[in-house]
Amino acid sequence: MDNRKSGESKVITIYDIAREAGVSVATVSRVLTNNANVRPEKKEKVQLLINKYNFRPNAMARGLSDTRSKVIGIIAADVRNVYYANIFVACEDAAKKAGYAVLLCNSLGEIEREKQQLEMLYAQRVDAIIQLGGRADDLTSDAEYVERVNLMINSIPLVVTGKLDGTMCYQVQIDAMKAIDLAMEHLIDLGHKRIALVGGRMDVLSTFEKLQRYKQILKNYQLDYNDQYIRTGGYDYKTGYEQMNELFHCSQMPTAVIAINDYAAAGVVRSITEHDCRVPDDFSVVSYDNTEVAQLLTPRMTSVDYRYKEFADRLVETALAAIEGKNIPRIQLQTPELVVRESTGAAKRIE
């Protein structure tokens, strides 16, 4: 899309034209392509704004206005994270088998970048968009982002790995409840009664759900809840390391730790080692994602696996079904599985 700007130096997009004209993005698109199926009064209003802002769609958008691009856009929160990289590669493979190419956007967790990428993919006229994380992970959906999605969703379906409240996007989610069930039940079966959660943020849907389920499981097994065992902060190595260090100051140490992902687990293991303790002799550790990192740690990490190929196949299949206008569920859950390795063992310090 042409990057023409208004007097306020704001980049004008098709969304802005639609919003100011009080019509849908699809209507603006029809005016731009001289489609006859637009009422004269709406066409005139849209055309005046197009002229006012000297707005022009790019050549690709014009050329593909009446045909499928055979391209699926993918917005990933951060492909430097092996978790997102694995899902993206698996999505690319699934799309290729279906005769589609993919266009990757890496938002780096920045909301403004994410909004720009959403608009860029719309301008490129991709047939569908798959969003991996980012705004779809928010516990409370961003209102402006939801508005932008609603402006485009009638013409380009959106599949997300979380949720966007207030939209009709398709949701293909990891079953976060099942994921925490697997980790907790494994540790409880090994005799652990004091289990800590390390990493994550409570404004992220999956982390929030895991904590709520964690509390319920403790109650079900008549185990005490200890606020000191909840150590949030982020999803990186540093968080795992620093928060495990904090756990060593607890009046009563946990015997097991569930890390929010494999990176955080690596930090947890380093902290344990630096305190002259061992995994799993002194602490059992479980993580999420089951990326290559889990197998590179010493000892190898017990981790909840999301079955990337199956997950990606479902994401792409949902996008393709939406493109075809098929009747498909709005919400689907991906069932994870636990891969047990050497980082977990029987509790040695049971009350």
Salt bridges, closest charged atoms under 4 A:
ASP2 OD1 - ARG4 NE 2.96
ASP2 OD2 - ARG56 NH2 3.11
ASP16 OD2 - LYS10 NZ 2.78
ASP16 OD1 - ARG19 NH1 3.20
GLU20 OE2 - LYS52 NZ 3.46
GLU41 OE2 - ARG39 NH1 3.86
ASP78 OD2 - ARG80 NH2 2.87
GLU110 OE1 - ARG113 NE 3.26
GLU112 OE2 - LYS115 NZ 3.46
GLU114 OE1 - ARG135 NH1 3.15
GLU119 OE2 - ARG148 NH1 2.26
ASP138 OD2 - ARG135 NE 2.78
ASP142 OD2 - LYS115 NZ 3.97
GLU144 OE1 - LYS115 NZ 3.02
GLU144 OE2 - ARG148 NH2 2.92
GLU147 OE2 - ARG19 NE 3.03
ASP165 OD2 - LYS163 NZ 2.76
ASP181 OD1 - ARG213 NE 2.82
ASP203 OD1 - ARG201 NE 2.98
GLU246 OE1 - ARG231 NH2 3.99
GLU274 OE2 - ARG270 NE 2.78
ASP281 OD2 - ARG278 NH1 3.57
GLU310 OE2 - ARG307 NH2 2.44
ASP313 OD2 - LYS309 NZ 2.93
GLU324 OE2 - ARG68 NH1 3.01
GLU342 OE2 - ARG300 NH2 3.05
GLU351 OE2 - ARG194 NH1 2.97
